[in-house]
Amino acid sequence: MDSKLIFGEDSDFIAHTYARFPVVFERGEGCTLYDAEGREYIDCASGIGVNIFGVCDTAWRDAVVEQLNKVQHVCNLYYSQPQVKLAELLCNRTGAKKVFFANSGAEANECAIKAARKYGNTRYGRNEIITLKDSFHGRTMATLSATGQDAFHKYYEPFLAGFRYADPTMDGVLKCYTDKTCAVMVECIQGESGVHVLDGDFLRELESFCRERDILLICDEVQCGNGRTGRMYAYQHFGIRPDIVTTAKGLGGGLPIGACMLFERCADIFSYGDHGSTFGGNPVACAGAVSIVERLTDDLFKEVQGKGAYLAAHIGRIRGVKGVSGLGLMIGIATERPAREIAAECLEKGLVVLTAHDRVRLLPPLTISKGEMDGALKILNEVIGK
């Protein structure tokens, strides 16, 4: 395969919405990727946290192929066993009562926004949602409106009304709270703005605040969910119980799927026709997701926590690193040099990393080995510490 030909055809025929790095990945296995020229890379990006058991994960692939050999799509006018199985697993693992399946994290968040507004409007005439500054909830018009970053609020006015952006403190939330507030939406770890972990005391106080006023608490677990932080979902680190949890990315293991989980207070908020999706809950995507969730065990979570601590400790000692943030295998690295520059140099040396705002971001497969971590650390030291 000629990489330069692919670069040119991409430029000719694909909308220029991505600042791509100059590599064509052709195949892989586990935490190893190979480009079109056969060069090997350590994968510490996992498709932005998607391939949580690595590339070409055997159990996931077998589950997907088995379902493909039965039926690839039936639509939501009919029942589907993989969809029911996945919903049951998610409810049992979280305490949620109902699940709506979408195709992405943004769509899962759209569902959460609609659920919160129907809950507030039908009970109290409330329809405003507080989100946090530096949050990211997606790229649709509603989820962009919910996102608390000015950088994403260019060119697309007018945005959806009814969102207020608070500092991530109770004082910040109180300044935004009105008698129209129906929900507060948070990421316990703000991934896209630099892997910032919210304060646990703030989250617990926020939960009590919302509970006392019958305001829904929404946790966006699109990036930090599905074992990424060393728990099934990041909110579980903080001892809080949301009313709505959204997730995607690692849930699908490589196929598009999102889920909006509804807990007791709003479990039955939707009626027939209130919301829907042609492809949401696709049986092939759900079959793959079942194979993922069934393997997210307490033993694996302990491993993820240990691996994250190992990486964070060693990265923190690299010259040129100003700080390390995150939980488990969701790691942000503040550096003296520009993050994009570091990511490009790592790629040249055979390490795939991500950026998040002004930081380097690591989202490796949960199965990354010590040898692979040491290989990644060697390259990070060469690039950041030079």
C-alpha positions as CSV (number, residue, x, y, z in Angstrom):
1,M,0.0,0.0,0.0
2,D,1.3,3.4,-1.0
3,S,0.9,5.8,2.0
4,K,1.4,8.9,0.0
5,L,-1.4,7.8,-2.4
6,I,-3.7,7.4,0.6
7,F,-2.7,10.9,1.9
8,G,-3.5,12.4,-1.5
9,E,-6.8,10.7,-1.9
10,D,-7.9,11.5,1.6
11,S,-7.2,15.2,0.9
12,D,-9.1,15.0,-2.4
13,F,-12.2,13.2,-1.2
14,I,-12.6,13.5,2.6
15,A,-13.8,16.6,4.4
16,H,-10.9,18.4,6.1
17,T,-12.2,18.0,9.6
18,Y,-9.2,16.2,11.1
19,A,-5.5,17.3,11.5
20,R,-4.2,13.8,10.8
21,F,-0.8,12.5,11.6
22,P,1.1,11.1,8.5
23,V,0.6,7.4,9.0
24,V,-1.7,4.8,7.6
25,F,-2.4,2.0,10.1
26,E,-3.1,-1.2,8.3
27,R,-3.3,-3.9,10.9
28,G,-2.5,-4.7,14.5
29,E,-2.8,-7.1,17.4
30,G,-3.3,-6.3,21.1
31,C,-1.2,-3.1,21.9
32,T,0.7,-3.3,18.6
33,L,-0.1,-1.4,15.4
34,Y,1.5,-1.8,12.0
35,D,1.5,0.9,9.3
36,A,1.3,0.4,5.6
37,E,5.1,0.0,5.4
38,G,5.1,-2.7,8.1
39,R,6.6,-0.5,10.8
40,E,5.6,-1.4,14.4
41,Y,4.1,1.0,17.0
42,I,3.1,0.7,20.7
43,D,-0.6,1.8,20.9
44,C,-1.3,4.1,23.8
45,A,-4.3,5.7,22.2
46,S,-6.6,2.7,21.5
47,G,-8.6,4.7,19.0
48,I,-9.3,7.4,21.6
49,G,-10.2,4.9,24.3
50,V,-12.2,2.5,22.1
51,N,-10.1,-0.6,21.7
52,I,-9.9,-1.3,25.4
53,F,-8.9,-4.9,24.9
54,G,-6.5,-4.0,22.0
55,V,-6.6,-4.4,18.3
56,C,-8.3,-7.6,16.8
57,D,-9.3,-8.8,20.3
58,T,-10.2,-12.4,19.7
59,A,-13.2,-12.7,22.0
60,W,-14.7,-9.5,20.7
61,R,-14.1,-10.5,17.1
62,D,-15.6,-13.9,17.5
63,A,-18.7,-12.4,19.1
64,V,-19.1,-9.9,16.3
65,V,-18.6,-12.6,13.5
66,E,-21.0,-15.0,15.2
67,Q,-23.7,-12.3,15.2
68,L,-22.9,-11.3,11.6
69,N,-23.5,-14.9,10.6
70,K,-27.0,-14.6,12.0
71,V,-28.4,-11.1,11.2
72,Q,-26.6,-7.8,11.0
73,H,-29.6,-5.4,11.6
74,V,-33.3,-5.7,12.4
75,C,-34.2,-2.1,13.6
76,N,-35.9,-1.2,16.9
77,L,-39.5,-2.2,15.7
78,Y,-38.5,-5.7,16.8
79,Y,-36.8,-7.4,19.7
80,S,-33.1,-8.3,19.6
81,Q,-31.4,-10.8,22.1
82,P,-28.0,-9.1,22.0
83,Q,-29.6,-5.7,22.9
84,V,-31.5,-7.2,25.8
85,K,-28.4,-9.0,27.1
86,L,-26.3,-5.9,27.0
87,A,-29.0,-3.8,28.7
88,E,-29.3,-6.4,31.4
89,L,-25.5,-6.5,32.0
90,L,-25.3,-2.7,32.2
91,C,-28.2,-2.4,34.6
92,N,-26.8,-5.2,36.8
93,R,-23.4,-3.5,36.9
94,T,-24.6,0.0,37.7
95,G,-28.0,-0.2,39.3
96,A,-29.6,1.5,36.4
97,K,-33.2,0.6,35.6
98,K,-33.5,1.3,31.8
99,V,-31.1,1.8,28.9
100,F,-31.4,3.6,25.6
101,F,-28.9,2.6,22.9
102,A,-27.5,5.1,20.5
103,N,-24.6,5.1,18.1
104,S,-22.1,7.4,19.8
105,G,-21.3,9.3,23.0
106,A,-22.8,12.5,21.6
107,E,-26.0,10.7,20.8
108,A,-26.1,9.2,24.3
109,N,-25.7,12.7,25.7
110,E,-28.5,13.9,23.4
111,C,-30.7,11.3,25.0
112,A,-29.7,12.4,28.5
113,I,-30.5,16.1,27.6
114,K,-33.9,15.1,26.3
115,A,-34.6,12.9,29.3
116,A,-33.6,15.7,31.7
117,R,-35.8,18.3,30.0
118,K,-38.8,16.1,29.8
119,Y,-38.4,15.2,33.5
120,G,-38.1,18.9,34.4
121,N,-40.8,20.3,32.1
122,T,-43.4,17.7,33.0
123,R,-43.0,18.1,36.7
124,Y,-42.0,21.7,37.4
125,G,-41.6,23.6,34.1
126,R,-37.9,23.5,34.4
127,N,-35.6,23.1,31.4
128,E,-32.2,24.5,32.1
129,I,-29.1,22.3,32.4
130,I,-25.9,23.3,34.3
131,T,-22.7,22.0,32.8
132,L,-19.1,22.7,33.8
133,K,-16.5,24.9,32.3
134,D,-13.9,22.9,30.4
135,S,-16.4,20.1,29.8
136,F,-16.9,18.3,26.5
137,H,-20.1,16.5,25.7
138,G,-20.1,16.0,21.9
139,R,-20.3,17.7,18.5
140,T,-24.0,17.8,17.7
141,M,-25.7,21.1,18.2
142,A,-27.2,20.2,21.6
143,T,-24.0,18.6,22.9
144,L,-21.9,21.5,21.6
145,S,-24.3,23.8,23.4
146,A,-23.7,21.8,26.6
147,T,-19.9,21.8,26.2
148,G,-18.3,24.5,28.4
149,Q,-15.4,25.4,26.2
150,D,-15.3,28.6,24.1
151,A,-13.1,27.0,21.5
152,F,-16.0,24.8,20.4
153,H,-18.5,27.7,20.3
154,K,-17.2,29.3,17.1
155,Y,-19.1,29.6,13.8
156,Y,-22.2,27.7,14.6
157,E,-24.5,30.2,16.3
158,P,-27.2,30.2,17.4
159,F,-26.7,27.4,19.9
160,L,-29.4,25.6,21.8
161,A,-30.7,27.7,24.6
162,G,-31.0,26.6,28.2
163,F,-27.4,25.8,29.2
164,R,-25.3,27.5,31.9
165,Y,-21.6,26.9,32.5
166,A,-20.4,26.7,36.0
167,D,-16.9,26.6,37.6
168,P,-16.4,23.1,39.0
169,T,-17.2,24.1,42.6
170,M,-20.4,24.3,44.6
171,D,-20.1,28.1,44.5
172,G,-19.9,27.9,40.8
173,V,-23.0,25.7,40.5
174,L,-24.9,27.9,42.9
175,K,-24.2,31.0,40.8
176,C,-25.7,29.2,37.8
177,Y,-28.6,27.6,39.7
178,T,-32.1,29.1,39.1
179,D,-35.7,27.9,39.5
180,K,-35.5,26.7,35.9
181,T,-32.6,24.2,36.6
182,C,-33.6,20.6,35.8
183,A,-30.2,18.9,35.7
184,V,-26.5,19.2,36.3
185,M,-24.3,17.4,33.8
186,V,-20.6,16.5,34.7
187,E,-17.7,14.5,33.6
188,C,-16.0,13.1,36.7
189,I,-12.8,13.3,34.7
190,Q,-12.8,16.0,32.0
191,G,-11.0,14.2,29.2
192,E,-10.9,16.5,26.2
193,S,-9.8,19.5,28.2
194,G,-6.7,17.9,29.6
195,V,-7.7,14.9,31.8
196,H,-8.8,16.9,34.9
197,V,-10.2,14.9,37.8
198,L,-13.1,16.6,39.6
199,D,-12.9,17.1,43.4
200,G,-14.6,14.2,45.2
201,D,-16.0,16.5,48.0
202,F,-17.5,18.7,45.3
203,L,-19.2,15.7,43.5
204,R,-20.6,14.4,46.8
205,E,-21.9,17.8,47.8
206,L,-23.4,18.3,44.3
207,E,-25.2,15.0,44.5
208,S,-26.8,16.0,47.8
209,F,-27.7,19.4,46.4
210,C,-29.4,17.8,43.4
211,R,-31.2,15.2,45.4
212,E,-32.7,17.8,47.8
213,R,-34.1,19.8,44.9
214,D,-35.2,16.9,42.6
215,I,-32.6,18.0,40.0
216,L,-31.2,15.2,37.9
217,L,-27.5,14.5,38.2
218,I,-26.0,13.3,34.8
219,C,-22.6,11.7,34.6
220,D,-21.0,11.7,31.2
221,E,-18.8,8.5,31.1
222,V,-18.2,8.4,27.4
223,Q,-14.4,8.5,27.7
224,C,-13.8,7.6,31.4
225,G,-16.2,4.6,31.5
226,N,-16.0,0.9,30.9
227,G,-13.0,0.1,33.1
228,R,-10.8,2.9,31.9
229,T,-10.1,4.4,35.4
230,G,-10.0,1.1,37.3
231,R,-13.7,1.0,38.1
232,M,-16.6,0.1,35.8
233,Y,-17.5,3.9,35.7
234,A,-15.5,6.8,37.1
235,Y,-18.3,8.1,39.3
236,Q,-18.0,4.9,41.4
237,H,-14.6,6.2,42.7
238,F,-16.4,9.0,44.4
239,G,-19.3,7.2,46.1
240,I,-22.0,9.1,44.2
241,R,-25.2,7.8,42.5
242,P,-26.2,9.7,39.4
243,D,-29.7,9.7,37.9
244,I,-28.4,9.3,34.3
245,V,-25.1,7.9,33.1
246,T,-24.0,8.1,29.5
247,T,-21.2,6.0,27.9
248,A,-19.8,4.9,24.5
249,K,-16.2,4.5,23.2
250,G,-14.8,1.4,25.1
251,L,-18.2,-0.1,25.4
252,G,-18.2,-1.1,21.7
253,G,-14.7,-2.3,21.5
254,G,-14.4,-0.9,18.0
255,L,-18.0,-0.7,16.7
256,P,-20.2,2.4,17.1
257,I,-22.4,2.2,20.1
258,G,-23.6,4.6,22.9
259,A,-25.8,4.0,25.9
260,C,-27.8,6.3,28.1
261,M,-28.6,4.6,31.4
262,L,-31.6,5.8,33.4
263,F,-31.8,5.3,37.1
264,E,-34.8,5.2,39.5
265,R,-36.1,8.8,39.3
266,C,-36.2,9.0,35.5
267,A,-36.3,5.3,34.5
268,D,-39.8,5.6,32.9
269,I,-39.5,9.2,31.6
270,F,-39.8,8.2,27.9
271,S,-42.9,7.0,26.2
272,Y,-43.3,5.5,22.7
273,G,-42.0,7.9,20.1
274,D,-40.2,10.2,22.5
275,H,-36.9,9.2,21.2
276,G,-35.4,6.7,18.8
277,S,-32.5,5.6,16.5
278,T,-32.4,3.5,13.4
279,F,-29.1,1.9,14.2
280,G,-29.1,2.3,18.0
281,G,-28.7,-1.1,19.7
282,N,-27.6,-2.7,16.5
283,P,-27.3,-6.5,17.2
284,V,-23.7,-6.8,15.9
285,A,-22.5,-3.8,17.9
286,C,-24.3,-5.1,21.0
287,A,-22.9,-8.6,20.6
288,G,-19.4,-7.1,20.6
289,A,-20.3,-4.9,23.6
290,V,-21.6,-7.9,25.6
291,S,-18.2,-9.6,25.1
292,I,-16.5,-6.4,26.4
293,V,-18.7,-5.9,29.5
294,E,-18.6,-9.6,30.5
295,R,-14.8,-9.3,30.8
296,L,-14.7,-6.1,32.9
297,T,-14.1,-7.7,36.2
298,D,-12.8,-6.6,39.6
299,D,-9.5,-8.4,39.0
300,L,-9.1,-6.4,35.8
301,F,-9.9,-3.2,37.5
302,K,-7.2,-3.8,40.1
303,E,-4.7,-4.4,37.3
304,V,-5.8,-1.2,35.6
305,Q,-5.3,0.8,38.8
306,G,-1.8,-0.8,39.3
307,K,-0.8,-0.1,35.7
308,G,-2.0,3.5,35.9
309,A,0.0,4.1,39.1
310,Y,3.1,2.6,37.5
311,L,2.9,4.8,34.4
312,A,2.0,7.9,36.4
313,A,4.9,7.5,38.8
314,H,7.5,7.0,36.1
315,I,6.1,9.7,33.8
316,G,6.2,12.1,36.7
317,R,10.0,11.6,37.0
318,I,10.7,12.5,33.3
319,R,12.5,15.8,32.8
320,G,10.2,18.3,31.1
321,V,7.0,16.9,32.7
322,K,5.2,19.6,34.7
323,G,2.4,17.4,36.1
324,V,0.5,14.1,35.7
325,S,-3.3,13.8,36.1
326,G,-6.0,11.2,35.7
327,L,-7.1,7.8,37.1
328,G,-6.2,4.3,36.1
329,L,-5.2,4.2,32.4
330,M,-6.6,7.6,31.6
331,I,-3.6,9.8,32.0
332,G,-2.9,13.5,31.1
333,I,0.7,14.8,31.0
334,A,1.5,18.5,31.3
335,T,4.7,19.3,29.5
336,E,7.0,22.2,28.9
337,R,7.0,21.6,25.1
338,P,3.8,21.7,23.0
339,A,1.8,18.5,23.2
340,R,1.2,18.2,19.5
341,E,4.9,18.4,18.8
342,I,5.6,15.7,21.4
343,A,2.8,13.4,19.9
344,A,4.4,13.8,16.5
345,E,7.9,12.9,17.7
346,C,6.6,9.9,19.7
347,L,4.9,8.7,16.5
348,E,8.2,8.9,14.6
349,K,9.8,6.7,17.3
350,G,7.0,4.1,17.3
351,L,4.6,5.3,20.0
352,V,1.0,6.4,19.4
353,V,-0.2,8.9,22.0
354,L,-3.0,11.5,22.0
355,T,-3.3,15.1,23.0
356,A,-6.0,16.8,25.0
357,H,-6.0,20.6,24.9
358,D,-2.5,21.5,25.9
359,R,-1.5,18.1,27.3
360,V,-0.3,14.7,26.1
361,R,-3.0,12.1,26.8
362,L,-2.6,8.3,27.2
363,L,-5.5,5.9,26.8
364,P,-3.8,2.5,26.2
365,P,-5.7,-0.8,26.0
366,L,-6.5,-2.1,29.5
367,T,-4.4,-5.2,28.6
368,I,-1.2,-3.3,28.0
369,S,1.8,-5.4,29.4
370,K,4.6,-4.2,31.6
371,G,7.0,-4.6,28.7
372,E,4.8,-2.5,26.5
373,M,4.5,0.1,29.3
374,D,8.3,0.2,29.7
375,G,8.7,0.6,25.9
376,A,6.3,3.5,25.9
377,L,8.0,5.1,28.9
378,K,11.4,4.8,27.2
379,I,10.1,6.7,24.2
380,L,8.3,9.3,26.3
381,N,11.6,9.9,28.2
382,E,13.5,10.3,24.9
383,V,11.0,12.8,23.5
384,I,9.8,14.8,26.5
385,G,13.0,14.6,28.5
386,K,15.5,15.6,25.7
